[in-house]
Amino acid sequence: MKPSLALALLVAVACLLAITEPVGAQDLGIKSWGLRGGLSINPDQGTGGVFVNAGHFSRRVRFQPSFDLGFGNGVRLLALNLDAFYIFSPHPWRPYAGGGLGINFIDVTEGVGEGTGLDVEAALHIVGGIEWGDLRAGFRRYLVEARLGVGDTPDLKLTAGIAF
């Protein structure tokens, strides 16, 4: 990853944490988990994966790591994403935005790069979406999300998911 990209990410995270009201570290930990699936562009793939609501750094900043698999277009992609999201509203319909770092494991199965083995690349993601539902009341939480990638990662990933 380029040093300027890493610096921009650190500045963005610091600003995000600075504008939120802190809560204690006791709010970190697995709160829920979910499944998601969708499509990505460049490479054009079908994707599926899991995510974990790992608690809040502050009142409205949630840590949500995820793991995705992508298949198609001559590439197999396994992605580990470490994201933080700012939740704009505590109401039933909750838009969010954020991003994070990713580690991609890329295996080219057809075309240029075929047979060269597994390639490991860092990536930066910018994420926006909306979720609804309330896990505390025994309901599921649903979400739709768009993820822009910087680096050796899909340029755009559109997903829908459900949390339990």
ZINORSUL-V747946 format. One record per backbone hydrogen bond with DSSP energy under -0.5 kcal/mol. NH is the residue of the N-H (numbers start at 0). CO is the residue of the C=O. Records with the same first field share a line. If there is no record, write none. Layout:
BEGIN
NH=CO ; CO
END
This chain:
BEGIN
5=1
6=2
7=3
8=4
9=5
10=6
11=7
12=8
13=9
14=10
15=11
16=12
17=13
18=14
19=16
21=19
22=56
26=23
27=24
28=53
30=52
31=52
33=50
34=161
35=48
36=159
37=46
38=157
39=44
40=155
44=39 ; 42
45=70
46=37
47=68
48=35
49=66
50=33
51=64
52=31
53=51 ; 62
55=26
56=60
57=60
58=20
60=57
61=59 ; 84
62=54
63=61 ; 82
65=80
66=49
67=78
68=47
69=76
70=45
71=74
74=71
75=106
76=69
77=104
78=67 ; 76
79=102
80=65 ; 78
81=100
82=63 ; 80
83=98
84=61
85=96
86=59 ; 84
87=85 ; 94
88=94
93=91 ; 130
94=92
95=128
96=85
97=126
98=83
99=124
100=81
101=122
102=79
103=120
104=77
105=103 ; 118
106=75
108=73 ; 106
109=73
113=110
114=107
115=112
118=105
120=103 ; 118
122=101
123=149
124=99
125=147
126=97
127=145
128=95
129=143
130=93
131=141
132=91
136=133
137=134
138=133
140=162
141=131
142=160
143=129
144=158
145=127
146=156
147=125
148=154
149=123
151=121
152=150
154=40 ; 41
155=40
156=146
157=38
158=144
159=36
160=142
161=34
162=140
163=32
END
